[in-house]
């Protein structure tokens, strides 16, 4: 079945590709949907609701503390008062005026054991490996994936006010990179660690103010953490090589599985359009580009409802669902961000909202 996409908004947003092709999106669970865009040595915060309402310009901007460091997953506090940067040798909180609020030092993500540093904090060592960080939705703590002085990796919980370490969890990983996703209950946090050809590790944990409780889901998994249900009904993952999508309970149990349509492969660009609907993309195959596209699925069963068709032809890039019944695509040729909703089409006739 075909599902026609209805254009809701279009706005210019240079650099907005990272919003749909990556994890530069925060705040969906705490009332402020924001794009975190990097460029020119700054991290800019764009309020999507204001942007689509016609209010141009970023709502906040933070100077990157290490201009030569272009990696890491960064985060911004819910009130926009500070940003937390995941650096090569430290996690640093920076205020809107560029001042350092606090810094948490850790080992170097550079891959050479025992390599010297010149003493210049701006020095960037060879390698692309990096961690990530995330401010909790209540703004009280910062979760960070770091490497220790012992060259082992850790998941730490830091006090957001002063950077003091509250808890740490040793990790059995050798990361190329990572990203965090917060749970809408405001307590749990997910961490997805990519290790290149060695696979994906997935962890969930909770911090109750006194104790860190974590569970390792990697004995039977090699999956990318893609999105969390807005109504606490589990989370969505993609198999490392796109073989299937899977809906899980928080303890990791599989609730539903979807294999790709037309023998294609699922991309990691997927998530919850709303409480009842998932949007997912299939990878553009060089031998058969018709296999690429966007698909809407039932959020409980993962049954495919149909392929999305767009007014100006097929869209094969990544998507960013917003959780309110709409999703985003980005046209890199024009620097334009498009917001869509969907209506089912049955035998060429509009039916009901998808």
PEURPE-V976720 format. One record per residue. RES is the residue in three letters. PSI is psi in whole degrees, 0 to 359 (NA if undefined). Layout:
res->RES psi->PSI
res->RES psi->PSI
This chain:
res->UNK psi->142
res->UNK psi->142
res->UNK psi->117
res->UNK psi->129
res->UNK psi->134
res->UNK psi->122
res->UNK psi->124
res->UNK psi->318
res->UNK psi->154
res->UNK psi->130
res->UNK psi->151
res->UNK psi->131
res->UNK psi->83
res->UNK psi->133
res->UNK psi->3
res->UNK psi->356
res->UNK psi->326
res->UNK psi->344
res->UNK psi->323
res->UNK psi->340
res->UNK psi->66
res->UNK psi->203
res->UNK psi->37
res->UNK psi->52
res->UNK psi->128
res->UNK psi->164
res->UNK psi->1
res->UNK psi->328
res->UNK psi->356
res->UNK psi->23
res->UNK psi->5
res->UNK psi->97
res->UNK psi->118
res->UNK psi->144
res->UNK psi->131
res->UNK psi->107
res->UNK psi->133
res->UNK psi->143
res->UNK psi->145
res->UNK psi->31
res->UNK psi->19
res->UNK psi->157
res->UNK psi->114
res->UNK psi->142
res->UNK psi->121
res->UNK psi->121
res->UNK psi->114
res->UNK psi->323
res->UNK psi->317
res->UNK psi->321
res->UNK psi->312
res->UNK psi->344
res->UNK psi->0
res->UNK psi->5
res->UNK psi->104
res->UNK psi->153
res->UNK psi->151
res->UNK psi->149
res->UNK psi->343
res->UNK psi->158
res->UNK psi->144
res->UNK psi->133
res->UNK psi->129
res->UNK psi->132
res->UNK psi->340
res->UNK psi->91
res->UNK psi->332
res->UNK psi->354
res->UNK psi->117
res->UNK psi->13
res->UNK psi->185
res->UNK psi->150
res->UNK psi->116
res->UNK psi->171
res->UNK psi->161
res->UNK psi->141
res->UNK psi->152
res->UNK psi->327
res->UNK psi->0
res->UNK psi->14
res->UNK psi->333
res->UNK psi->157
res->UNK psi->150
res->UNK psi->122
res->UNK psi->134
res->UNK psi->104
res->UNK psi->183
res->UNK psi->330
res->UNK psi->10
res->UNK psi->158
res->UNK psi->126
res->UNK psi->133
res->UNK psi->131
res->UNK psi->133
res->UNK psi->172
res->UNK psi->339
res->UNK psi->4
res->UNK psi->357
res->UNK psi->147
res->UNK psi->121
res->UNK psi->316
res->UNK psi->166
res->UNK psi->137
res->UNK psi->110
res->UNK psi->146
res->UNK psi->184
res->UNK psi->176
res->UNK psi->132
res->UNK psi->349
res->UNK psi->139
res->UNK psi->350
res->UNK psi->118
res->UNK psi->134
res->UNK psi->15
res->UNK psi->141
res->UNK psi->157
res->UNK psi->147
res->UNK psi->349
res->UNK psi->349
res->UNK psi->118
res->UNK psi->344
res->UNK psi->353
res->UNK psi->133
res->UNK psi->121
res->UNK psi->161
res->UNK psi->143
res->UNK psi->154
res->UNK psi->356
res->UNK psi->145
res->UNK psi->165
res->UNK psi->203
res->UNK psi->166
res->UNK psi->163
res->UNK psi->127
res->UNK psi->134
res->UNK psi->157
res->UNK psi->338
res->UNK psi->359
res->UNK psi->8
res->UNK psi->328
res->UNK psi->164
res->UNK psi->127
res->UNK psi->135
res->UNK psi->137
res->UNK psi->116
res->UNK psi->170
res->UNK psi->138
res->UNK psi->173
res->UNK psi->342
res->UNK psi->8
res->UNK psi->10
res->UNK psi->155
res->UNK psi->150
res->UNK psi->155
res->UNK psi->116
res->UNK psi->152
res->UNK psi->124
res->UNK psi->146
res->UNK psi->125
res->UNK psi->341
res->UNK psi->323
res->UNK psi->1
res->UNK psi->8
res->UNK psi->135
res->UNK psi->125
res->UNK psi->328
res->UNK psi->159
res->UNK psi->150
res->UNK psi->121
res->UNK psi->143
res->UNK psi->141
res->UNK psi->68
res->UNK psi->160
res->UNK psi->84
res->UNK psi->143
res->UNK psi->327
res->UNK psi->175
res->UNK psi->167
res->UNK psi->155
res->UNK psi->151
res->UNK psi->127
res->UNK psi->148
res->UNK psi->144
res->UNK psi->351
res->UNK psi->353
res->UNK psi->3
res->UNK psi->318
res->UNK psi->151
res->UNK psi->140
res->UNK psi->146
res->UNK psi->123
res->UNK psi->124
res->UNK psi->118
res->UNK psi->132
res->UNK psi->32
res->UNK psi->224
res->UNK psi->348
res->UNK psi->357
res->UNK psi->195
res->UNK psi->138
res->UNK psi->143
res->UNK psi->128
res->UNK psi->147
res->UNK psi->148
res->UNK psi->164
res->UNK psi->146
res->UNK psi->118
res->UNK psi->12
res->UNK psi->342
res->UNK psi->329
res->UNK psi->137
res->UNK psi->123
res->UNK psi->125
res->UNK psi->157
res->UNK psi->138
res->UNK psi->125
res->UNK psi->24
res->UNK psi->0
res->UNK psi->323
res->UNK psi->13
res->UNK psi->150
res->UNK psi->70
res->UNK psi->145
res->UNK psi->129
res->UNK psi->117
res->UNK psi->316
res->UNK psi->163
res->UNK psi->138
res->UNK psi->133
res->UNK psi->342
res->UNK psi->27
res->UNK psi->19
res->UNK psi->52
res->UNK psi->189
res->UNK psi->164
res->UNK psi->136
res->UNK psi->160
res->UNK psi->132
res->UNK psi->145
res->UNK psi->317
res->UNK psi->16
res->UNK psi->20
res->UNK psi->331
res->UNK psi->163
res->UNK psi->152
res->UNK psi->137
res->UNK psi->131
res->UNK psi->151
res->UNK psi->166
res->UNK psi->334
res->UNK psi->0
res->UNK psi->345
res->UNK psi->138
res->UNK psi->129
res->UNK psi->329
res->UNK psi->155
res->UNK psi->143
res->UNK psi->126
res->UNK psi->157
res->UNK psi->156
res->UNK psi->144
res->UNK psi->35
res->UNK psi->29
res->UNK psi->197
res->UNK psi->138
res->UNK psi->140
res->UNK psi->166
res->UNK psi->349
res->UNK psi->92
res->UNK psi->167
res->UNK psi->188
res->UNK psi->112
res->UNK psi->322
res->UNK psi->191
res->UNK psi->333
res->UNK psi->356
res->UNK psi->139
res->UNK psi->143
res->UNK psi->138
res->UNK psi->155
res->UNK psi->146
res->UNK psi->147
res->UNK psi->141
res->UNK psi->112
res->UNK psi->135
res->UNK psi->327
res->UNK psi->336
res->UNK psi->81
res->UNK psi->343
res->UNK psi->344
res->UNK psi->342
res->UNK psi->147
res->UNK psi->184
res->UNK psi->143
res->UNK psi->142
res->UNK psi->136
res->UNK psi->154
res->UNK psi->133
res->UNK psi->349
res->UNK psi->312
res->UNK psi->344
res->UNK psi->20
res->UNK psi->133
res->UNK psi->122
res->UNK psi->327
res->UNK psi->170
res->UNK psi->140
res->UNK psi->133
res->UNK psi->143
res->UNK psi->152
res->UNK psi->325
res->UNK psi->22
res->UNK psi->178
res->UNK psi->145
res->UNK psi->122
res->UNK psi->2
res->UNK psi->189
res->UNK psi->163
res->UNK psi->157
res->UNK psi->101
res->UNK psi->145
res->UNK psi->353
res->UNK psi->358
res->UNK psi->20
res->UNK psi->4
res->UNK psi->166
res->UNK psi->166
res->UNK psi->145
res->UNK psi->164
res->UNK psi->130
res->UNK psi->103
res->UNK psi->338
res->UNK psi->324
res->UNK psi->354
res->UNK psi->34
res->UNK psi->133
res->UNK psi->127
res->UNK psi->140
res->UNK psi->131
res->UNK psi->154
res->UNK psi->179
res->UNK psi->149
res->UNK psi->137
res->UNK psi->150
res->UNK psi->118
res->UNK psi->115
res->UNK psi->45
res->UNK psi->8
res->UNK psi->128
res->UNK psi->139
res->UNK psi->257
res->UNK psi->161
res->UNK psi->139
res->UNK psi->NA
